[in-house]
Amino acid sequence: MLNESAPGAPSASAAEDARLAALIGELSGLATEQADTARGDLDLLPTLDLVRAMNGEDRRVAEAVAAQAERIAEAVDGITERFRRGGRLLYIGAGTAGRVGVLDASECPPTFGTDPGMVVGLIAGGEAAIRDAVENAEDDDRAAEESLRALGLNEDDTVVGISASGRTPYVLGGLAYARKVGAFTVAIAANAGSAIGAAADVPIEVVVGPEFVTGSTRLKAGTSQKLVVNMLSTLSMIRLGKTYRGVMVDLQATNEKLRARSVRTLIQLTGAAQDDAVRALAEAGGSVKLALLMLFTGAPAAAAVPALAASDGVLRDAIAALA
């Protein structure tokens, strides 16, 4: 038989054409998919003019992020609250958006001394998609749910869905499941009135406008995503006491550069001599925060450890307690 469709039903090709037309119409309404008519001569411009033009577009990103400051602050407070309850921060995204989340998550342990499971990045298509495109992975609206379920997602966790278009099925499915289990949900999109924004507790819609190269959302949209996740993780860690006077004090000295930075941090913040800083760091078992507490107060490690624990790791509170 040439056509096995039921009588009166559209053929498979007709249904596919209809879906394609619907998607084209949907994309046509997105700011990130629009063509900037002033960019029609890009291929004719001298390289220096290209650099300046692209840099000019990039400067608009920070302004667009600033317009979402209140939403970002709301998200940071929600994330921090759940961290204090033992919860986790989980990013979900596809393509560039997924890679942005994975990158931010991977930088948290060396920067803030966090457990690798505290901030997690999930990308459509799995780890292979970090380096190579995985066809159709972003269209699987069940995959993120399966990954979140495997991680034991619960109401103490935060799920941040990232999508330039704001309509990625992988992200929508993950946010829907997160809401179902009672997790705190945040959406980062580059278009206003996004589907993922409507599906989240806190929508952060950074409208960056048409891309320098039409539709290439790894550019301004990707930059805006990086700026926002930088804020979500960094500011929540500041709220948790992971910094002191704007300096990382929970970093992990896992290589020679970081060990030198640890000693330099002690000297910089306390004015201690290098030998005293090295000695304090050794007595503190490599913990910069504990060594700082010892140097600031003169307390031995035996007294500093419980004081820091009683202060939930907040150095200022521990110093006040021992003072």
Secondary structure, 3 states (H helix, E strand, C coil): CCCCCCCCCCCHHHHHHHHHHHHHHHHHCCHHHCCCHHHCCHHHCCHHHHHHHHHHHHHHHHHHHHCCHHHHHHHHHHHHHHHHCCCCEEEEECHHHHHHHHHHHHHHHHHHCCCCCCEEEEECCCCHHHHCCCCCHHHCCCHHHHHHHHCCCCCCCEEEEEECCCCCHHHHHHHHHHHHHCCEEEEEECCCCCHHHHCCCEEEECCCCCCCCCCCCCCHHHHHHHHHHHHHHHHHHHHCCCEECCEECCCCCCCHHHHHHHHHHHHHHHCCCHHHHHHHHHHCCCCHHHHHHHHHHCCCHHHHHHHHHHCCCCHHHHHHHHC
